[in-house]
Amino acid sequence: MGADVTASYGRASELCLTKRLTVAGNIKATAGKLYWVLISNANSSMRNCVLHDDNDATSDVICTFYNPANSTRLYSFDPPIPCDTGIRFGSIESSDITILGGYV
């Protein structure tokens, strides 16, 4: 299972927590809002990961992020992405992907 890192960042009147994933898993297992995602791909090929509004990654795909080889990309959402069930990356194409998500 991926490492868990928790910190806080201020944004308006809300406090943004962070969660780090190196394998498929939940950023948040309950309803919440995703403010940003930092995705690092250490692989020599393009890789992807799939964001779900779900806790088991069987439905409710929000989007797929494609990261170029050997790169890190910041995806910022304004307004944030609301998730009614949970914030989950259910499919990570490679063990070379690291995801850091900012959420409330």
N, C-alpha and C positions, 0 to 999 in steps of 0.2 A: 504494500500500500504506500502511496505517496506521502511525503512529509507534510506536516501541517504547520503553517506559519501564520500567526495572528498578530496584526498590528492595527493601527488606526490612523486615518487621514480625515481631516475635516473637509466637508463640502457643504456649504450653506448651513442649514441647521441640523444636518444629519452627520453621523459618524460612520465612516466607511471602514469596514473590516477587510482583511485580506486572507486568502486561502491559497496555498500552493499545491498543485497536483503534478505528479509524474506518471500516474496511471489513471485510468477512467475512475471517476468518482464525483461526489457532490461538492460543489462550492458551498452550497447551503441546502439542507434537507427539508426546509419549509419555505413558504412563500417569501419572496424578497425581490430586490432590485439589483441588477448587475450594472455597475457604473463603468467599469473598464476591465480589459483583459490584456495581459502581457504574455505573449506566446513566443517561446524560444525554440528554434529547430536547429539542433546540432548535426543533423543528418546531411549528407551530400546530395540529397534529392528533395524535391518539394514534398511536404507532408501535410496532412490535414487532421483536424479534430472537430467533433460535432457537439454543439451546444443544444441541450434539451431543457424544456420546462417540465421536468419529470424527476422521479427518484430512481427509476430502473432502466432508463434509456431505451424503452420499447416504443415510445411514441413522442408526440409533441416536439418535433425537431424545430428549433428556432433558426439555426443557420450552421453552415459548415465554414470553418476558417481554413484557408490554404496558406501555408507559410513557405516562402522560398527557401532553398537550401542554405544552410549556415547563416541564418538570420534571426533577428528578434524584432517583433512587431507589436506596437501598442495600438489597441482598438479601444477607443473612447466613445461612450454612448451618452448623448445629451439630447433628449432626456434618456434616463437609464432604461434598460430593458426590464419590464416587470415580468415576474414569473409567479404564477399562482400556486404551483405545486412544489417546486424546488429548482435550484440552479445546478445543472449537472453536465459534465462533459462525459458522454457515454461511450465515445469512440475516439481513441487517440491512436493514430496510424503507426506510430513508432515510439520506441522507448527513448528516443532522442528528443522528445518533445517535453518541455516544461511549461506549465500554465500557472500564472499568478492572476487571481481575480479579485477585484475590489467590489464589495457588495454591502448591502444593508438588509 
